[in-house]
């Protein structure tokens, strides 16, 4: 079982400037919904953004410590716009 704080730390290790919100969807510590805001997403497709996040948690996913990860990724500008809507 991995805690939300551990998931956040893994993502921040891979994307140091990221703002990360992690929600445990089942209470079991293996299904998470994650929102990540990072300037490293600038100019990248949604698939590329998700690949960056998956790269940061690759080891936990391959060991099945994380079974499912629902991602929402934003650039800082897109995040600011989504908050205004």
C-alpha positions in Angstrom: 0.0 0.0 0.0 1.2 3.5 -0.9 0.0 6.6 0.8 -1.2 9.7 -1.1 1.9 11.5 0.3 4.2 8.9 -1.2 2.5 9.3 -4.6 2.9 13.0 -4.4 6.6 12.7 -3.5 7.2 10.4 -6.4 5.6 12.8 -8.9 7.4 15.8 -7.4 10.7 13.9 -7.7 10.1 13.5 -11.4 8.5 16.9 -11.9 10.1 19.2 -9.3 8.0 22.3 -10.0 4.7 20.3 -9.9 1.7 21.1 -7.8 0.2 17.8 -7.0 -3.2 16.8 -5.5 -3.7 13.1 -4.7 -7.0 11.5 -3.8 -7.3 7.8 -2.7 -10.4 6.7 -4.6 -11.0 3.4 -2.7 -9.3 3.8 0.7 -7.2 0.8 -0.2 -4.1 2.7 -1.2 -3.8 1.5 -4.8 -6.4 3.5 -6.8 -5.7 7.2 -7.0 -7.0 10.3 -8.8 -4.2 12.8 -9.3 -4.2 16.4 -10.5 -0.8 17.7 -11.6 0.1 21.3 -12.6 3.5 21.8 -14.1 5.3 24.1 -16.4 7.0 21.1 -17.9 3.7 20.3 -19.6 4.0 23.5 -21.8 3.9 22.6 -25.5 3.3 18.9 -24.8 0.2 16.9 -25.9 -2.0 15.4 -23.2 -0.5 12.0 -23.9 3.0 13.4 -23.4 2.0 15.1 -20.2 0.6 11.8 -18.8 3.7 10.0 -19.9 5.8 12.3 -17.8 3.7 11.6 -14.8 3.6 7.8 -15.4 7.4 8.0 -15.7 7.6 9.4 -12.2 5.5 6.6 -10.7 6.7 3.8 -13.1 8.3 1.6 -10.3 5.2 1.8 -8.1 2.9 0.9 -11.1 5.1 -2.0 -12.3 5.1 -3.5 -8.8 1.4 -3.0 -8.7 1.7 -0.9 -5.5 -0.4 1.5 -7.6 -3.0 -0.4 -9.5 -4.9 2.5 -11.1 -4.0 6.2 -11.6 -6.6 8.6 -13.0 -4.7 11.7 -14.2 -5.7 15.3 -14.8 -2.8 17.4 -16.0 -2.5 21.1 -16.5 0.0 23.8 -17.5 0.0 26.7 -15.0 -2.0 28.9 -17.4 -4.6 26.1 -18.1 -4.9 25.5 -14.4 -5.5 29.2 -13.7 -8.1 29.3 -16.5 -9.9 26.2 -15.2 -10.2 27.9 -11.8 -11.8 30.9 -13.3 -14.5 29.0 -15.2 
